Amino acid sequence: MNDIITLQARLDGAALKTLSTDLTRACSERSVRIDAGGVTHLGALGLQLLLSASRTLRRDGGTFEFVAISDRASDQLAKMGLTPEAVSGGMI
């Protein structure tokens, strides 16, 4: 899959249904590329969904990567004890 999943500005409960569908489709193709460049709010449930997709892909030999991430989203990840590299690179 060469498509990039562009995350909504607020990655909260309301955005998760669409994101879940997009991630399921991308995971079946064993490649997920995430554009989080416009994210202003990264909720814990959204992060949990991204982590689940990343772990599933790595377990099955696929790839998960961020192609862009906003400073705000990076800061919110840091407050939850993570980095974009930890989410995508399997350091968890």
FENSULBEL-V625702 format. One record per pair of residues at least 12 apart in sequence whose C-alpha atoms are under 6 Angstrom apart, sorted by sequence separation. I is the first residue (numbers start at 1). GAP is how many residues later the second one is. D is the distance in whole Angstrom. If there is no record, write none. Layout:
I/GAP/D
I/GAP/D
This chain:
65/23/5
64/24/5
4/29/5
5/29/5
6/29/5
7/29/5
9/29/5
1/30/6
4/30/6
5/30/6
9/30/4
10/30/6
11/30/6
9/31/5
10/31/5
11/31/5
12/31/5
31/31/6
33/31/6
37/31/5
42/31/6
11/32/6
30/32/4
31/32/5
32/32/5
33/32/5
34/32/5
35/32/5
36/32/5
37/32/4
40/32/6
31/33/6
33/33/6
34/33/6
35/33/5
36/33/4
37/33/4
12/34/6
39/34/6
11/35/6
